[in-house]
């Protein structure tokens, strides 16, 4: 039996589209036990009445893909228990947490070493982009990229004055729809703008939090997605008008803000979002037996 604790994540962080991510201290716990025959899936918490409880469950699919990647026979039986805390379809990496949990659980049950580089390669193949699976696996602030040999990432400890806060709506969003809103190409000036802001964001998150407002500016994706998530766009605009570094969390519809004081919640009266003060998760997914 193995238990995986996989953290929520926020990707993009404004200008770092499909590359930058941050792990947050809100975790799903997944316990997997070998059994003689058959598959059982129990889901408690977020998505309990909405996710499948058969072989199509994302964690099960991630486990089977990992066993296949390792050349290890799939077990004849599995008992899976999921305690979910990460909101689903809100731009907080719930699918990445499921994939990471499945990959790490399968590797542990197969007796493979805890090799996060190999786990990232498989998780990225399943997710399609590494910006969420990287911080979920590695913790902290991550920079991910995908060369020919498969996804790679580095993790950097954020400055202690970096205090993330998430604003979560009731409405859900779909990454596929958010990606469909993006154009096939963007003006050279906008690409150049984002390259500069992404570089600045690395410095701001690790060394100079006072630069986070400028560093979180984006011209690559948020504007194109605004019409599909007007409440999200309105909250980001409102917070930024008051000098708060705020961005769409991943594909949305949640909003990520960086606040100077973790105990002071910005006033969002008039916006139908719940405020969740969180901390940066610095360890990434954890394995226990």
Rosetta blueprint (number, residue, H / E / L):
1 X L
2 X E
3 X E
4 X E
5 X E
6 X E
7 X E
8 X E
9 X E
10 X E
11 X E
12 X L
13 X L
14 X L
15 X L
16 X L
17 X L
18 X L
19 X L
20 X E
21 X E
22 X E
23 X E
24 X E
25 X E
26 X E
27 X E
28 X E
29 X E
30 X E
31 X E
32 X E
33 X E
34 X E
35 X L
36 X L
37 X L
38 X E
39 X E
40 X E
41 X E
42 X E
43 X E
44 X E
45 X E
46 X L
47 X L
48 X L
49 X L
50 X L
51 X L
52 X L
53 X L
54 X L
55 X L
56 X L
57 X L
58 X H
59 X H
60 X H
61 X H
62 X H
63 X H
64 X H
65 X H
66 X H
67 X H
68 X H
69 X H
70 X H
71 X L
72 X L
73 X L
74 X L
75 X L
76 X L
77 X E
78 X E
79 X E
80 X E
81 X E
82 X E
83 X E
84 X E
85 X L
86 X L
87 X L
88 X L
89 X L
90 X L
91 X L
92 X L
93 X L
94 X H
95 X H
96 X H
97 X H
98 X H
99 X H
100 X H
101 X H
102 X H
103 X H
104 X H
105 X H
106 X H
107 X H
108 X H
109 X H
110 X L
111 X L
112 X L
113 X L
114 X L
115 X L
116 X H
117 X H
118 X H
119 X H
120 X H
121 X H
122 X H
123 X H
124 X H
125 X H
126 X H
127 X H
128 X L
129 X L
130 X L
131 X L
132 X L
133 X H
134 X H
135 X H
136 X H
137 X H
138 X H
139 X L
140 X L
141 X E
142 X E
143 X E
144 X E
145 X E
146 X E
147 X E
148 X L
149 X L
150 X E
151 X E
152 X E
153 X E
154 X E
155 X E
156 X E
157 X L
158 X L
159 X L
160 X L
161 X L
162 X L
163 X E
164 X E
165 X E
166 X E
167 X E
168 X E
169 X E
170 X L
171 X L
172 X L
173 X L
174 X L
175 X H
176 X H
177 X H
178 X H
179 X H
180 X H
181 X L
182 X L
183 X L
184 X L
185 X L
186 X L
187 X L
188 X H
189 X H
190 X H
191 X H
192 X H
193 X H
194 X H
195 X H
196 X H
197 X H
198 X H
199 X H
200 X H
201 X H
202 X H
203 X H
204 X H
205 X H
206 X H
207 X L
208 X L
209 X H
210 X H
211 X H
212 X H
213 X H
214 X H
215 X H
216 X L
217 X L
218 X L
219 X L
220 X L
221 X L
222 X H
223 X H
224 X H
225 X H
226 X H
227 X H
228 X H
229 X H
230 X H
231 X H
232 X H
233 X H
234 X H
235 X H
236 X H
237 X H
238 X H
239 X H
240 X H
241 X H
242 X L
243 X L
244 X L
245 X E
246 X E
247 X E
248 X E
249 X L
250 X L
251 X L
252 X L
253 X L
254 X L
255 X E
256 X E
257 X E
258 X E
259 X E
260 X L
261 X L
262 X L
263 X L
264 X L
265 X L
266 X L
267 X L
268 X L
269 X L
270 X L
271 X L
272 X L
273 X E
274 X E
275 X E
276 X E
277 X E
278 X L
279 X L
280 X E
281 X L
282 X L
283 X L
284 X L
285 X L
286 X E
287 X E
288 X E
289 X L
